[in-house]
């Protein structure tokens, strides 16, 4: 885009929703050129839980939540609960 002098928006899905995109692109993509279509889908009462998670994450790690962090967090909690219930970390 830069070599062709195209000043269009760079649009993508969840996979490009990261501050790393701007870092790895060097001066090729400016922040005002990126449009990220993030699949959030959290509304109502669950929204408060997500917002609280984002606040705790930022406080603990000093960075904004990346796209799949909350899903990964919940997946680990499910695995831990299963290991506690099984009283074992053995996959069998």
PDB file of N, CA, C and O in Angstrom, chain B, residues numbered from 101:
ATOM      1  N   UNK B 101       0.829  -1.194   0.000  1.00  0.00           N
ATOM      2  CA  UNK B 101       0.000   0.000   0.000  1.00  0.00           C
ATOM      3  C   UNK B 101       0.872   1.255   0.000  1.00  0.00           C
ATOM      4  O   UNK B 101       0.606   2.219  -0.718  1.00  0.00           O
ATOM      5  N   UNK B 102       1.915   1.217   0.821  1.00  0.00           N
ATOM      6  CA  UNK B 102       2.759   2.408   0.910  1.00  0.00           C
ATOM      7  C   UNK B 102       3.495   2.653  -0.404  1.00  0.00           C
ATOM      8  O   UNK B 102       3.569   3.789  -0.874  1.00  0.00           O
ATOM      9  N   UNK B 103       4.039   1.595  -0.994  1.00  0.00           N
ATOM     10  CA  UNK B 103       4.810   1.767  -2.231  1.00  0.00           C
ATOM     11  C   UNK B 103       3.945   2.260  -3.385  1.00  0.00           C
ATOM     12  O   UNK B 103       4.455   2.868  -4.326  1.00  0.00           O
ATOM     13  N   UNK B 104       2.647   2.004  -3.319  1.00  0.00           N
ATOM     14  CA  UNK B 104       1.721   2.459  -4.360  1.00  0.00           C
ATOM     15  C   UNK B 104       1.009   3.749  -3.972  1.00  0.00           C
ATOM     16  O   UNK B 104       0.111   4.208  -4.678  1.00  0.00           O
ATOM     17  N   UNK B 105       1.417   4.331  -2.843  1.00  0.00           N
ATOM     18  CA  UNK B 105       0.816   5.574  -2.336  1.00  0.00           C
ATOM     19  C   UNK B 105      -0.688   5.438  -2.084  1.00  0.00           C
ATOM     20  O   UNK B 105      -1.449   6.383  -2.290  1.00  0.00           O
ATOM     21  N   UNK B 106      -1.097   4.266  -1.641  1.00  0.00           N
ATOM     22  CA  UNK B 106      -2.504   4.036  -1.315  1.00  0.00           C
ATOM     23  C   UNK B 106      -2.724   4.413   0.146  1.00  0.00           C
ATOM     24  O   UNK B 106      -2.066   3.859   1.027  1.00  0.00           O
ATOM     25  N   UNK B 107      -3.624   5.332   0.415  1.00  0.00           N
ATOM     26  CA  UNK B 107      -3.921   5.767   1.777  1.00  0.00           C
ATOM     27  C   UNK B 107      -5.280   5.218   2.217  1.00  0.00           C
ATOM     28  O   UNK B 107      -6.067   5.928   2.844  1.00  0.00           O
ATOM     29  N   UNK B 108      -5.546   3.979   1.892  1.00  0.00           N
ATOM     30  CA  UNK B 108      -6.805   3.342   2.291  1.00  0.00           C
ATOM     31  C   UNK B 108      -6.653   2.749   3.686  1.00  0.00           C
ATOM     32  O   UNK B 108      -5.543   2.607   4.197  1.00  0.00           O
ATOM     33  N   UNK B 109      -7.764   2.414   4.282  1.00  0.00           N
ATOM     34  CA  UNK B 109      -7.748   1.746   5.585  1.00  0.00           C
ATOM     35  C   UNK B 109      -7.352   0.280   5.394  1.00  0.00           C
ATOM     36  O   UNK B 109      -7.737  -0.355   4.412  1.00  0.00           O
ATOM     37  N   UNK B 110      -6.585  -0.243   6.338  1.00  0.00           N
ATOM     38  CA  UNK B 110      -6.239  -1.658   6.364  1.00  0.00           C
ATOM     39  C   UNK B 110      -7.266  -2.311   7.269  1.00  0.00           C
ATOM     40  O   UNK B 110      -7.294  -2.040   8.470  1.00  0.00           O
ATOM     41  N   UNK B 111      -8.108  -3.167   6.713  1.00  0.00           N
ATOM     42  CA  UNK B 111      -9.213  -3.739   7.464  1.00  0.00           C
ATOM     43  C   UNK B 111      -9.024  -5.233   7.632  1.00  0.00           C
ATOM     44  O   UNK B 111      -8.608  -5.927   6.704  1.00  0.00           O
ATOM     45  N   UNK B 112      -9.332  -5.718   8.819  1.00  0.00           N
ATOM     46  CA  UNK B 112      -9.220  -7.143   9.066  1.00  0.00           C
ATOM     47  C   UNK B 112     -10.022  -7.548  10.281  1.00  0.00           C
ATOM     48  O   UNK B 112     -10.616  -6.717  10.968  1.00  0.00           O
ATOM     49  N   UNK B 113     -10.026  -8.825  10.526  1.00  0.00           N
ATOM     50  CA  UNK B 113     -10.774  -9.380  11.647  1.00  0.00           C
ATOM     51  C   UNK B 113      -9.950  -9.455  12.909  1.00  0.00           C
ATOM     52  O   UNK B 113      -8.946  -8.759  13.056  1.00  0.00           O
ATOM     53  N   UNK B 114     -10.384 -10.304  13.816  1.00  0.00           N
ATOM     54  CA  UNK B 114      -9.767 -10.423  15.135  1.00  0.00           C
ATOM     55  C   UNK B 114      -8.251 -10.602  15.089  1.00  0.00           C
ATOM     56  O   UNK B 114      -7.542 -10.094  15.958  1.00  0.00           O
ATOM     57  N   UNK B 115      -7.764 -11.300  14.111  1.00  0.00           N
ATOM     58  CA  UNK B 115      -6.336 -11.619  14.046  1.00  0.00           C
ATOM     59  C   UNK B 115      -5.418 -10.422  13.932  1.00  0.00           C
ATOM     60  O   UNK B 115      -4.237 -10.532  14.261  1.00  0.00           O
ATOM     61  N   UNK B 116      -5.913  -9.287  13.481  1.00  0.00           N
ATOM     62  CA  UNK B 116      -5.052  -8.106  13.372  1.00  0.00           C
ATOM     63  C   UNK B 116      -5.241  -7.146  14.538  1.00  0.00           C
ATOM     64  O   UNK B 116      -4.576  -6.112  14.593  1.00  0.00           O
ATOM     65  N   UNK B 117      -6.121  -7.462  15.456  1.00  0.00           N
ATOM     66  CA  UNK B 117      -6.439  -6.561  16.571  1.00  0.00           C
ATOM     67  C   UNK B 117      -5.367  -6.655  17.649  1.00  0.00           C
ATOM     68  O   UNK B 117      -5.580  -7.265  18.697  1.00  0.00           O
ATOM     69  N   UNK B 118      -4.243  -6.060  17.391  1.00  0.00           N
ATOM     70  CA  UNK B 118      -3.136  -6.118  18.334  1.00  0.00           C
ATOM     71  C   UNK B 118      -2.250  -4.890  18.161  1.00  0.00           C
ATOM     72  O   UNK B 118      -2.072  -4.397  17.048  1.00  0.00           O
ATOM     73  N   UNK B 119      -1.708  -4.410  19.247  1.00  0.00           N
ATOM     74  CA  UNK B 119      -0.756  -3.301  19.164  1.00  0.00           C
ATOM     75  C   UNK B 119       0.511  -3.747  18.450  1.00  0.00           C
ATOM     76  O   UNK B 119       1.272  -2.913  17.959  1.00  0.00           O
ATOM     77  N   UNK B 120       0.743  -5.042  18.387  1.00  0.00           N
ATOM     78  CA  UNK B 120       1.931  -5.575  17.716  1.00  0.00           C
ATOM     79  C   UNK B 120       1.898  -5.297  16.213  1.00  0.00           C
ATOM     80  O   UNK B 120       2.952  -5.181  15.588  1.00  0.00           O
ATOM     81  N   UNK B 121       0.721  -5.189  15.632  1.00  0.00           N
ATOM     82  CA  UNK B 121       0.612  -4.929  14.195  1.00  0.00           C
ATOM     83  C   UNK B 121       1.373  -3.669  13.817  1.00  0.00           C
ATOM     84  O   UNK B 121       2.126  -3.657  12.844  1.00  0.00           O
ATOM     85  N   UNK B 122       1.176  -2.617  14.585  1.00  0.00           N
ATOM     86  CA  UNK B 122       1.849  -1.354  14.274  1.00  0.00           C
ATOM     87  C   UNK B 122       3.358  -1.466  14.484  1.00  0.00           C
ATOM     88  O   UNK B 122       4.137  -0.850  13.756  1.00  0.00           O
ATOM     89  N   UNK B 123       3.772  -2.258  15.487  1.00  0.00           N
ATOM     90  CA  UNK B 123       5.202  -2.428  15.752  1.00  0.00           C
ATOM     91  C   UNK B 123       5.892  -3.179  14.612  1.00  0.00           C
ATOM     92  O   UNK B 123       6.942  -2.755  14.130  1.00  0.00           O
ATOM     93  N   UNK B 124       5.295  -4.299  14.183  1.00  0.00           N
ATOM     94  CA  UNK B 124       5.945  -5.127  13.159  1.00  0.00           C
ATOM     95  C   UNK B 124       5.853  -4.525  11.760  1.00  0.00           C
ATOM     96  O   UNK B 124       6.619  -4.896  10.870  1.00  0.00           O
ATOM     97  N   UNK B 125       4.920  -3.600  11.565  1.00  0.00           N
ATOM     98  CA  UNK B 125       4.777  -3.001  10.241  1.00  0.00           C
ATOM     99  C   UNK B 125       5.733  -1.834  10.019  1.00  0.00           C
ATOM    100  O   UNK B 125       5.813  -1.293   8.916  1.00  0.00           O
ATOM    101  N   UNK B 126       6.461  -1.445  11.071  1.00  0.00           N
ATOM    102  CA  UNK B 126       7.369  -0.313  10.930  1.00  0.00           C
ATOM    103  C   UNK B 126       6.593   0.945  10.610  1.00  0.00           C
ATOM    104  O   UNK B 126       5.609   1.253  11.282  1.00  0.00           O
ATOM    105  N   UNK B 127       7.020   1.677   9.595  1.00  0.00           N
ATOM    106  CA  UNK B 127       6.311   2.902   9.224  1.00  0.00           C
ATOM    107  C   UNK B 127       5.362   2.683   8.049  1.00  0.00           C
ATOM    108  O   UNK B 127       4.905   3.640   7.425  1.00  0.00           O
ATOM    109  N   UNK B 128       5.072   1.421   7.754  1.00  0.00           N
ATOM    110  CA  UNK B 128       4.218   1.093   6.608  1.00  0.00           C
ATOM    111  C   UNK B 128       2.744   1.348   6.912  1.00  0.00           C
ATOM    112  O   UNK B 128       2.008   1.832   6.053  1.00  0.00           O
ATOM    113  N   UNK B 129       2.318   1.029   8.118  1.00  0.00           N
ATOM    114  CA  UNK B 129       0.916   1.215   8.495  1.00  0.00           C
ATOM    115  C   UNK B 129       0.852   2.184   9.662  1.00  0.00           C
ATOM    116  O   UNK B 129       1.488   1.967  10.694  1.00  0.00           O
ATOM    117  N   UNK B 130       0.092   3.241   9.498  1.00  0.00           N
ATOM    118  CA  UNK B 130      -0.115   4.194  10.586  1.00  0.00           C
ATOM    119  C   UNK B 130      -1.369   3.800  11.356  1.00  0.00           C
ATOM    120  O   UNK B 130      -2.254   3.133  10.819  1.00  0.00           O
ATOM    121  N   UNK B 131      -1.440   4.213  12.610  1.00  0.00           N
ATOM    122  CA  UNK B 131      -2.566   3.840  13.460  1.00  0.00           C
ATOM    123  C   UNK B 131      -3.911   4.252  12.868  1.00  0.00           C
ATOM    124  O   UNK B 131      -4.901   3.538  13.025  1.00  0.00           O
ATOM    125  N   UNK B 132      -3.952   5.397  12.188  1.00  0.00           N
ATOM    126  CA  UNK B 132      -5.214   5.866  11.624  1.00  0.00           C
ATOM    127  C   UNK B 132      -5.614   5.118  10.355  1.00  0.00           C
ATOM    128  O   UNK B 132      -6.662   5.395   9.770  1.00  0.00           O
ATOM    129  N   UNK B 133      -4.780   4.173   9.932  1.00  0.00           N
ATOM    130  CA  UNK B 133      -5.071   3.393   8.721  1.00  0.00           C
ATOM    131  C   UNK B 133      -5.672   2.027   9.038  1.00  0.00           C
ATOM    132  O   UNK B 133      -6.111   1.327   8.126  1.00  0.00           O
ATOM    133  N   UNK B 134      -5.701   1.638  10.295  1.00  0.00           N
ATOM    134  CA  UNK B 134      -6.140   0.293  10.674  1.00  0.00           C
ATOM    135  C   UNK B 134      -7.579   0.328  11.174  1.00  0.00           C
ATOM    136  O   UNK B 134      -7.935   1.122  12.045  1.00  0.00           O
ATOM    137  N   UNK B 135      -8.393  -0.549  10.604  1.00  0.00           N
ATOM    138  CA  UNK B 135      -9.770  -0.722  11.056  1.00  0.00           C
ATOM    139  C   UNK B 135      -9.919  -2.174  11.450  1.00  0.00           C
ATOM    140  O   UNK B 135      -9.804  -3.067  10.611  1.00  0.00           O
ATOM    141  N   UNK B 136     -10.171  -2.409  12.711  1.00  0.00           N
ATOM    142  CA  UNK B 136     -10.234  -3.766  13.240  1.00  0.00           C
ATOM    143  C   UNK B 136     -11.674  -4.147  13.541  1.00  0.00           C
ATOM    144  O   UNK B 136     -12.346  -3.475  14.323  1.00  0.00           O
ATOM    145  N   UNK B 137     -12.145  -5.214  12.928  1.00  0.00           N
ATOM    146  CA  UNK B 137     -13.496  -5.714  13.180  1.00  0.00           C
ATOM    147  C   UNK B 137     -13.395  -6.815  14.224  1.00  0.00           C
ATOM    148  O   UNK B 137     -13.261  -7.993  13.893  1.00  0.00           O
ATOM    149  N   UNK B 138     -13.460  -6.419  15.482  1.00  0.00           N
ATOM    150  CA  UNK B 138     -13.287  -7.354  16.588  1.00  0.00           C
ATOM    151  C   UNK B 138     -14.618  -7.983  16.964  1.00  0.00           C
ATOM    152  O   UNK B 138     -15.611  -7.279  17.150  1.00  0.00           O
ATOM    153  N   UNK B 139     -14.644  -9.293  17.076  1.00  0.00           N
ATOM    154  CA  UNK B 139     -15.866 -10.005  17.453  1.00  0.00           C
ATOM    155  C   UNK B 139     -15.967 -10.051  18.966  1.00  0.00           C
ATOM    156  O   UNK B 139     -15.451 -10.974  19.596  1.00  0.00           O
ATOM    157  N   UNK B 140     -16.619  -9.075  19.547  1.00  0.00           N
ATOM    158  CA  UNK B 140     -16.721  -8.987  20.996  1.00  0.00           C
ATOM    159  C   UNK B 140     -17.930  -9.761  21.474  1.00  0.00           C
ATOM    160  O   UNK B 140     -17.784 -10.739  22.206  1.00  0.00           O
ATOM    161  N   UNK B 141     -19.118  -9.345  21.077  1.00  0.00           N
ATOM    162  CA  UNK B 141     -20.329 -10.092  21.348  1.00  0.00           C
ATOM    163  C   UNK B 141     -20.743 -10.200  22.800  1.00  0.00           C
ATOM    164  O   UNK B 141     -21.591 -11.030  23.129  1.00  0.00           O
ATOM    165  N   UNK B 142     -20.172  -9.387  23.688  1.00  0.00           N
ATOM    166  CA  UNK B 142     -20.531  -9.476  25.095  1.00  0.00           C
ATOM    167  C   UNK B 142     -21.392  -8.267  25.452  1.00  0.00           C
ATOM    168  O   UNK B 142     -20.964  -7.122  25.312  1.00  0.00           O
ATOM    169  N   UNK B 143     -22.594  -8.537  25.910  1.00  0.00           N
ATOM    170  CA  UNK B 143     -23.531  -7.462  26.244  1.00  0.00           C
ATOM    171  C   UNK B 143     -24.201  -7.769  27.577  1.00  0.00           C
ATOM    172  O   UNK B 143     -23.990  -8.836  28.155  1.00  0.00           O
ATOM    173  N   UNK B 144     -24.988  -6.855  28.048  1.00  0.00           N
ATOM    174  CA  UNK B 144     -25.781  -7.054  29.265  1.00  0.00           C
ATOM    175  C   UNK B 144     -24.920  -7.238  30.504  1.00  0.00           C
ATOM    176  O   UNK B 144     -23.875  -6.604  30.648  1.00  0.00           O
ATOM    177  N   UNK B 145     -25.373  -8.120  31.405  1.00  0.00           N
ATOM    178  CA  UNK B 145     -24.677  -8.355  32.666  1.00  0.00           C
ATOM    179  C   UNK B 145     -23.264  -8.876  32.459  1.00  0.00           C
ATOM    180  O   UNK B 145     -22.364  -8.551  33.234  1.00  0.00           O
ATOM    181  N   UNK B 146     -23.058  -9.676  31.430  1.00  0.00           N
ATOM    182  CA  UNK B 146     -21.731 -10.234  31.164  1.00  0.00           C
ATOM    183  C   UNK B 146     -20.732  -9.144  30.799  1.00  0.00           C
ATOM    184  O   UNK B 146     -19.527  -9.320  30.985  1.00  0.00           O
ATOM    185  N   UNK B 147     -21.216  -8.029  30.286  1.00  0.00           N
ATOM    186  CA  UNK B 147     -20.336  -6.926  29.899  1.00  0.00           C
ATOM    187  C   UNK B 147     -19.569  -6.387  31.109  1.00  0.00           C
ATOM    188  O   UNK B 147     -18.392  -6.043  31.001  1.00  0.00           O
ATOM    189  N   UNK B 148     -20.239  -6.316  32.254  1.00  0.00           N
ATOM    190  CA  UNK B 148     -19.591  -5.827  33.480  1.00  0.00           C
ATOM    191  C   UNK B 148     -18.440  -6.751  33.873  1.00  0.00           C
ATOM    192  O   UNK B 148     -17.382  -6.286  34.295  1.00  0.00           O
ATOM    193  N   UNK B 149     -18.651  -8.071  33.731  1.00  0.00           N
ATOM    194  CA  UNK B 149     -17.591  -9.034  34.039  1.00  0.00           C
ATOM    195  C   UNK B 149     -16.403  -8.852  33.099  1.00  0.00           C
ATOM    196  O   UNK B 149     -15.255  -8.893  33.541  1.00  0.00           O
ATOM    197  N   UNK B 150     -16.665  -8.653  31.819  1.00  0.00           N
ATOM    198  CA  UNK B 150     -15.592  -8.454  30.843  1.00  0.00           C
ATOM    199  C   UNK B 150     -14.834  -7.167  31.140  1.00  0.00           C
ATOM    200  O   UNK B 150     -13.604  -7.147  31.093  1.00  0.00           O
ATOM    201  N   UNK B 151     -15.553  -6.101  31.443  1.00  0.00           N
ATOM    202  CA  UNK B 151     -14.902  -4.828  31.751  1.00  0.00           C
ATOM    203  C   UNK B 151     -14.033  -4.948  33.003  1.00  0.00           C
ATOM    204  O   UNK B 151     -12.942  -4.381  33.059  1.00  0.00           O
ATOM    205  N   UNK B 152     -14.513  -5.683  34.006  1.00  0.00           N
ATOM    206  CA  UNK B 152     -13.728  -5.892  35.236  1.00  0.00           C
ATOM    207  C   UNK B 152     -12.472  -6.700  34.924  1.00  0.00           C
ATOM    208  O   UNK B 152     -11.397  -6.409  35.449  1.00  0.00           O
ATOM    209  N   UNK B 153     -12.606  -7.722  34.065  1.00  0.00           N
ATOM    210  CA  UNK B 153     -11.444  -8.524  33.671  1.00  0.00           C
ATOM    211  C   UNK B 153     -10.404  -7.647  32.977  1.00  0.00           C
ATOM    212  O   UNK B 153      -9.209  -7.753  33.253  1.00  0.00           O
ATOM    213  N   UNK B 154     -10.865  -6.779  32.074  1.00  0.00           N
ATOM    214  CA  UNK B 154      -9.947  -5.898  31.350  1.00  0.00           C
ATOM    215  C   UNK B 154      -9.202  -4.971  32.307  1.00  0.00           C
ATOM    216  O   UNK B 154      -8.011  -4.720  32.127  1.00  0.00           O
ATOM    217  N   UNK B 155      -9.897  -4.465  33.319  1.00  0.00           N
ATOM    218  CA  UNK B 155      -9.267  -3.583  34.303  1.00  0.00           C
ATOM    219  C   UNK B 155      -8.213  -4.334  35.106  1.00  0.00           C
ATOM    220  O   UNK B 155      -7.102  -3.838  35.294  1.00  0.00           O
ATOM    221  N   UNK B 156      -8.563  -5.540  35.584  1.00  0.00           N
ATOM    222  CA  UNK B 156      -7.593  -6.341  36.350  1.00  0.00           C
ATOM    223  C   UNK B 156      -6.385  -6.705  35.494  1.00  0.00           C
ATOM    224  O   UNK B 156      -5.249  -6.658  35.967  1.00  0.00           O
ATOM    225  N   UNK B 157      -6.625  -7.065  34.247  1.00  0.00           N
ATOM    226  CA  UNK B 157      -5.547  -7.442  33.330  1.00  0.00           C
ATOM    227  C   UNK B 157      -4.581  -6.271  33.142  1.00  0.00           C
ATOM    228  O   UNK B 157      -3.365  -6.443  33.232  1.00  0.00           O
ATOM    229  N   UNK B 158      -5.125  -5.086  32.883  1.00  0.00           N
ATOM    230  CA  UNK B 158      -4.298  -3.891  32.658  1.00  0.00           C
ATOM    231  C   UNK B 158      -3.482  -3.562  33.903  1.00  0.00           C
ATOM    232  O   UNK B 158      -2.310  -3.200  33.801  1.00  0.00           O
ATOM    233  N   UNK B 159      -4.098  -3.687  35.081  1.00  0.00           N
ATOM    234  CA  UNK B 159      -3.401  -3.413  36.331  1.00  0.00           C
ATOM    235  C   UNK B 159      -2.255  -4.400  36.541  1.00  0.00           C
ATOM    236  O   UNK B 159      -1.155  -4.011  36.933  1.00  0.00           O
ATOM    237  N   UNK B 160      -2.521  -5.675  36.278  1.00  0.00           N
ATOM    238  CA  UNK B 160      -1.519  -6.707  36.544  1.00  0.00           C
ATOM    239  C   UNK B 160      -0.394  -6.719  35.513  1.00  0.00           C
ATOM    240  O   UNK B 160       0.767  -6.903  35.878  1.00  0.00           O
ATOM    241  N   UNK B 161      -0.715  -6.527  34.232  1.00  0.00           N
ATOM    242  CA  UNK B 161       0.285  -6.682  33.181  1.00  0.00           C
ATOM    243  C   UNK B 161       0.717  -5.382  32.514  1.00  0.00           C
ATOM    244  O   UNK B 161       1.651  -5.382  31.712  1.00  0.00           O
ATOM    245  N   UNK B 162       0.050  -4.271  32.836  1.00  0.00           N
ATOM    246  CA  UNK B 162       0.426  -2.986  32.266  1.00  0.00           C
ATOM    247  C   UNK B 162       0.166  -2.881  30.778  1.00  0.00           C
ATOM    248  O   UNK B 162       0.809  -2.088  30.090  1.00  0.00           O
ATOM    249  N   UNK B 163      -0.766  -3.670  30.273  1.00  0.00           N
ATOM    250  CA  UNK B 163      -1.096  -3.663  28.847  1.00  0.00           C
ATOM    251  C   UNK B 163      -2.589  -3.916  28.686  1.00  0.00           C
ATOM    252  O   UNK B 163      -3.230  -4.503  29.558  1.00  0.00           O
ATOM    253  N   UNK B 164      -3.127  -3.468  27.568  1.00  0.00           N
ATOM    254  CA  UNK B 164      -4.534  -3.733  27.282  1.00  0.00           C
ATOM    255  C   UNK B 164      -4.726  -5.202  26.942  1.00  0.00           C
ATOM    256  O   UNK B 164      -3.808  -5.866  26.460  1.00  0.00           O
ATOM    257  N   UNK B 165      -5.920  -5.698  27.195  1.00  0.00           N
ATOM    258  CA  UNK B 165      -6.280  -7.068  26.848  1.00  0.00           C
ATOM    259  C   UNK B 165      -6.223  -7.231  25.336  1.00  0.00           C
ATOM    260  O   UNK B 165      -6.765  -6.409  24.596  1.00  0.00           O
ATOM    261  N   UNK B 166      -5.576  -8.274  24.885  1.00  0.00           N
ATOM    262  CA  UNK B 166      -5.576  -8.589  23.473  1.00  0.00           C
ATOM    263  C   UNK B 166      -6.830  -9.404  23.174  1.00  0.00           C
ATOM    264  O   UNK B 166      -7.496  -9.884  24.091  1.00  0.00           O
ATOM    265  N   UNK B 167      -7.139  -9.552  21.940  1.00  0.00           N
ATOM    266  CA  UNK B 167      -8.426 -10.091  21.499  1.00  0.00           C
ATOM    267  C   UNK B 167      -8.883 -11.359  22.219  1.00  0.00           C
ATOM    268  O   UNK B 167     -10.016 -11.397  22.700  1.00  0.00           O
ATOM    269  N   UNK B 168      -8.064 -12.382  22.312  1.00  0.00           N
ATOM    270  CA  UNK B 168      -8.521 -13.659  22.848  1.00  0.00           C
ATOM    271  C   UNK B 168      -8.116 -13.897  24.296  1.00  0.00           C
ATOM    272  O   UNK B 168      -8.309 -15.003  24.801  1.00  0.00           O
ATOM    273  N   UNK B 169      -7.569 -12.914  24.974  1.00  0.00           N
ATOM    274  CA  UNK B 169      -7.087 -13.109  26.345  1.00  0.00           C
ATOM    275  C   UNK B 169      -8.187 -13.579  27.289  1.00  0.00           C
ATOM    276  O   UNK B 169      -7.961 -14.484  28.092  1.00  0.00           O
ATOM    277  N   UNK B 170      -9.361 -12.986  27.209  1.00  0.00           N
ATOM    278  CA  UNK B 170     -10.431 -13.372  28.133  1.00  0.00           C
ATOM    279  C   UNK B 170     -10.890 -14.808  27.873  1.00  0.00           C
ATOM    280  O   UNK B 170     -11.233 -15.528  28.811  1.00  0.00           O
ATOM    281  N   UNK B 171     -10.900 -15.224  26.610  1.00  0.00           N
ATOM    282  CA  UNK B 171     -11.292 -16.601  26.289  1.00  0.00           C
ATOM    283  C   UNK B 171     -10.242 -17.588  26.792  1.00  0.00           C
ATOM    284  O   UNK B 171     -10.582 -18.646  27.322  1.00  0.00           O
ATOM    285  N   UNK B 172      -8.982 -17.246  26.626  1.00  0.00           N
ATOM    286  CA  UNK B 172      -7.897 -18.090  27.134  1.00  0.00           C
ATOM    287  C   UNK B 172      -7.949 -18.195  28.646  1.00  0.00           C
ATOM    288  O   UNK B 172      -7.743 -19.268  29.213  1.00  0.00           O
ATOM    289  N   UNK B 173      -8.226 -17.073  29.292  1.00  0.00           N
ATOM    290  CA  UNK B 173      -8.350 -17.042  30.749  1.00  0.00           C
ATOM    291  C   UNK B 173      -9.456 -17.985  31.208  1.00  0.00           C
ATOM    292  O   UNK B 173      -9.254 -18.778  32.128  1.00  0.00           O
ATOM    293  N   UNK B 174     -10.615 -17.904  30.577  1.00  0.00           N
ATOM    294  CA  UNK B 174     -11.734 -18.770  30.949  1.00  0.00           C
ATOM    295  C   UNK B 174     -11.433 -20.237  30.665  1.00  0.00           C
ATOM    296  O   UNK B 174     -11.832 -21.110  31.436  1.00  0.00           O
ATOM    297  N   UNK B 175     -10.733 -20.519  29.566  1.00  0.00           N
ATOM    298  CA  UNK B 175     -10.392 -21.898  29.221  1.00  0.00           C
ATOM    299  C   UNK B 175      -9.474 -22.508  30.280  1.00  0.00           C
ATOM    300  O   UNK B 175      -9.638 -23.671  30.650  1.00  0.00           O
ATOM    301  N   UNK B 176      -8.522 -21.736  30.762  1.00  0.00           N
ATOM    302  CA  UNK B 176      -7.621 -22.222  31.810  1.00  0.00           C
ATOM    303  C   UNK B 176      -8.405 -22.487  33.089  1.00  0.00           C
ATOM    304  O   UNK B 176      -8.147 -23.476  33.775  1.00  0.00           O
ATOM    305  N   UNK B 177      -9.355 -21.620  33.418  1.00  0.00           N
ATOM    306  CA  UNK B 177     -10.171 -21.846  34.610  1.00  0.00           C
ATOM    307  C   UNK B 177     -10.957 -23.159  34.496  1.00  0.00           C
ATOM    308  O   UNK B 177     -11.102 -23.873  35.488  1.00  0.00           O
ATOM    309  N   UNK B 178     -11.459 -23.481  33.311  1.00  0.00           N
ATOM    310  CA  UNK B 178     -12.188 -24.730  33.103  1.00  0.00           C
ATOM    311  C   UNK B 178     -11.245 -25.926  33.294  1.00  0.00           C
ATOM    312  O   UNK B 178     -11.608 -26.911  33.938  1.00  0.00           O
ATOM    313  N   UNK B 179     -10.030 -25.832  32.730  1.00  0.00           N
ATOM    314  CA  UNK B 179      -9.058 -26.917  32.894  1.00  0.00           C
ATOM    315  C   UNK B 179      -8.696 -27.121  34.362  1.00  0.00           C
ATOM    316  O   UNK B 179      -8.626 -28.256  34.834  1.00  0.00           O
ATOM    317  N   UNK B 180      -8.468 -26.037  35.077  1.00  0.00           N
ATOM    318  CA  UNK B 180      -8.127 -26.135  36.499  1.00  0.00           C
ATOM    319  C   UNK B 180      -9.271 -26.777  37.278  1.00  0.00           C
ATOM    320  O   UNK B 180      -9.041 -27.646  38.119  1.00  0.00           O
ATOM    321  N   UNK B 181     -10.497 -26.354  37.004  1.00  0.00           N
ATOM    322  CA  UNK B 181     -11.652 -26.937  37.693  1.00  0.00           C
ATOM    323  C   UNK B 181     -11.748 -28.436  37.426  1.00  0.00           C
ATOM    324  O   UNK B 181     -12.071 -29.209  38.328  1.00  0.00           O
ATOM    325  N   UNK B 182     -11.469 -28.848  36.185  1.00  0.00           N
ATOM    326  CA  UNK B 182     -11.513 -30.278  35.848  1.00  0.00           C
ATOM    327  C   UNK B 182     -10.426 -31.052  36.595  1.00  0.00           C
ATOM    328  O   UNK B 182     -10.671 -32.156  37.081  1.00  0.00           O
ATOM    329  N   UNK B 183      -9.223 -30.473  36.688  1.00  0.00           N
ATOM    330  CA  UNK B 183      -8.138 -31.156  37.407  1.00  0.00           C
ATOM    331  C   UNK B 183      -8.427 -31.252  38.905  1.00  0.00           C
ATOM    332  O   UNK B 183      -8.121 -32.260  39.542  1.00  0.00           O
ATOM    333  N   UNK B 184      -9.018 -30.197  39.457  1.00  0.00           N
ATOM    334  CA  UNK B 184      -9.382 -30.222  40.874  1.00  0.00           C
ATOM    335  C   UNK B 184     -10.437 -31.290  41.115  1.00  0.00           C
ATOM    336  O   UNK B 184     -10.341 -32.059  42.072  1.00  0.00           O
ATOM    337  N   UNK B 185     -11.444 -31.340  40.247  1.00  0.00           N
ATOM    338  CA  UNK B 185     -12.515 -32.329  40.405  1.00  0.00           C
ATOM    339  C   UNK B 185     -11.969 -33.750  40.258  1.00  0.00           C
ATOM    340  O   UNK B 185     -12.392 -34.654  40.979  1.00  0.00           O
ATOM    341  N   UNK B 186     -11.034 -33.948  39.329  1.00  0.00           N
ATOM    342  CA  UNK B 186     -10.443 -35.264  39.110  1.00  0.00           C
ATOM    343  C   UNK B 186      -9.346 -35.589  40.125  1.00  0.00           C
ATOM    344  O   UNK B 186      -8.868 -36.720  40.209  1.00  0.00           O
ATOM    345  N   UNK B 187      -8.960 -34.561  40.894  1.00  0.00           N
ATOM    346  CA  UNK B 187      -7.854 -34.684  41.838  1.00  0.00           C
ATOM    347  C   UNK B 187      -6.595 -35.190  41.154  1.00  0.00           C
ATOM    348  O   UNK B 187      -5.836 -35.981  41.714  1.00  0.00           O
ATOM    349  N   UNK B 188      -6.388 -34.707  39.913  1.00  0.00           N
ATOM    350  CA  UNK B 188      -5.226 -35.139  39.126  1.00  0.00           C
ATOM    351  C   UNK B 188      -5.022 -34.187  37.942  1.00  0.00           C
ATOM    352  O   UNK B 188      -5.961 -33.585  37.422  1.00  0.00           O
ATOM    353  N   UNK B 189      -3.759 -34.081  37.547  1.00  0.00           N
ATOM    354  CA  UNK B 189      -3.444 -33.328  36.323  1.00  0.00           C
ATOM    355  C   UNK B 189      -3.102 -34.285  35.198  1.00  0.00           C
ATOM    356  O   UNK B 189      -2.678 -33.860  34.123  1.00  0.00           O
ATOM    357  N   UNK B 190      -3.285 -35.570  35.440  1.00  0.00           N
ATOM    358  CA  UNK B 190      -3.007 -36.601  34.427  1.00  0.00           C
ATOM    359  C   UNK B 190      -4.127 -36.587  33.392  1.00  0.00           C
ATOM    360  O   UNK B 190      -5.290 -36.784  33.743  1.00  0.00           O
ATOM    361  N   UNK B 191      -3.788 -36.354  32.097  1.00  0.00           N
ATOM    362  CA  UNK B 191      -4.820 -36.295  31.071  1.00  0.00           C
ATOM    363  C   UNK B 191      -5.674 -37.558  30.961  1.00  0.00           C
ATOM    364  O   UNK B 191      -6.842 -37.478  30.578  1.00  0.00           O
ATOM    365  N   UNK B 192      -5.120 -38.699  31.284  1.00  0.00           N
ATOM    366  CA  UNK B 192      -5.884 -39.956  31.210  1.00  0.00           C
ATOM    367  C   UNK B 192      -7.019 -39.928  32.223  1.00  0.00           C
ATOM    368  O   UNK B 192      -7.782 -40.889  32.323  1.00  0.00           O
TER     369      UNK B 192
END
